[in-house]
Amino acid sequence: MKLLESEEVHASRPETLDDPDLLARGEWWLEVTGVLRQIFRLGLLTWSLLCFFCCVRLCLNARGIDASALLANLFIGLTAWFLACRIGANSWRDAP
Amino acid sequence: MDRFGITGLIIRDWTLWTEEIQKWIDWPTGTLCGVTDFVNYFPILLSLIWSASALVSIWKEWQEKARRRRSEARLPSFSILIPFYGDADAALRTALSVAQIRPAPDEILLINDGSPEGSVPLDRSLLPPGARVLELPRNVGKAEALNRGLRCIRSEIVVCMDADTRAHSMDWSGMLARFALCPDLGGITGKIWPESVRNLAQLLQAIDYLAVICMVKCAESLWGGLMTVSGAWVAYRRQAMIDCNGWSAKSSTEDIDLSWRLQAAGWKIAYDPHWTARVGMAATWKSLWLQRRRWSSGLGRALRDQAGGVFRHSSRHVPVAFMAFLSSLWIWLCLATLSAGAFISWKGTSFEWGDGSLLVRIVEWQFKHCSLYALIFVFQIAVAILVDRGTWKRYPLLILFSPLYPVYFWLILVTSFLAGFPRGMMRRDGGRWEPTAEIE
């Protein structure tokens, strides 16, 4: 059930690549690439968290901290996290 | 140089990860070690990620403030919805708390959701100017009451307040300017302060709201979405509500449900720490536990019903949904590993590997490192104080009570999650009014 009739809408929303109207016009490939994008984001987030886990473990390792491994994981983890959040925004300007 | 160059770092990391993956696929020892590492390290990691994100958000806030000053965008029109069931006096106090806000709202709509017979009637003579009352002939639940209220207004922005919420911010132009500046912003939730702290239950809730919930929202906002808005204090763009068919009467936590649907549809939701309100805290341990169980049920419901929306092309909340899933998984794995450890220890089974038994690995590790957990939590509170600096003078005193938080976490949050989450995953229970707070 629709909450209100569409003609009652008087605010306007800018058309972006994510606009549902584009899908309504039959551009189904946007949905496919969109799903792939979300899976890619999840992959980046997973990799990022694994890197952070590795950092925590390296820091808590009683046998001493491996500085280069710590730096590598921190760098890759932060990059992956940043990219995963940025890819979700509709444009680079409109970042989270 | 090569050792610390980018290429060297990546090669070093690749070698490390190859070794790690080889360990994890070594069933059962390696895999179980991986699970226990997740159980042991995830709280530390989560706290550090929240704290780091909150610190970055402080920096971004300074930038945003400068940009907002330069903006001369027209502020959108707005109306306020206050649904209530039974407690007309509380709704009236809420309406009076927004009587002096700037800019003035188009209207304040109080929605009487078929209050039961015998409840105190609303004294209309005390209503502020611009307020009117929508009387529903029978009780339809909060979500449907809000939907009916939404049909009665025409403003661009709809602010929803619970009857136990009191507006604290009197200047709402900052919140409204964000809607004007960002056309795809579907909703903003503000910061909630405890109304009063009179007992230990309310004190621990105050720590939870100020040091955890507010900071988590701050961090999540930075990641591009929120796990949920606070249904008691939130503003929505009316068109976003129409896009998503409004509030769902099928969910007991209409705010979580709507947050996930809005973000799946491509609308952004944000947190504004400068738009503040006071909310009554649950007064007893029982009401607190029931409230948290309802929230956990709502999370379970959202994960069940809205998980597909995370993969939609327009979805914005992948990071928060991912963290919500991992947090839920952590509690279940924690319970499973602790139970297994206790069982093995009781049976005296020699299930040995690596540096000790399963029980040694989990329980002893956590007890040995409880000081580390405490230290990280104190750091988190310190960052939260920095985020909310200047808003509450007694806030730093909360650090003194922070050692009690783990007790609250395990006795209230974890148990209510274990009871509520499966309910949300399995059942279909519609929303109903459950007052949890005692208002003066």
Interface residues (C-beta under 8 A of the other chain):
Chain A: M1 K2 L3 L4 S6 E8 V9 H10 A11 S12 R13 P14 T16 D18 D19 P20 L23 L30 E31 T33 G34 V35 R37 Q38 I39 R41 L42 L45 T46 L49 L50 C51 F52 F53 C54 V56 R57 L60 S68 A69 L71 A72 N73 F75 I76 A84 C85 G88 A89 N90 D94 A95 P96
Chain B: R3 F4 I6 G8 L9 I10 R12 D13 L16 W17 E20 D37 F38 Y41 I44 L45 L48 I49 P76 N147 L150 R151 R154 E156 C182 P183 D184 S221 L222 W223 G224 G225 R237 R238 Q239 M241 I242 N245 G246 A265 G266 V310 F311 R312 H313 S314 S315 R316 H317 V318 P319 F322 L326 H369 L372
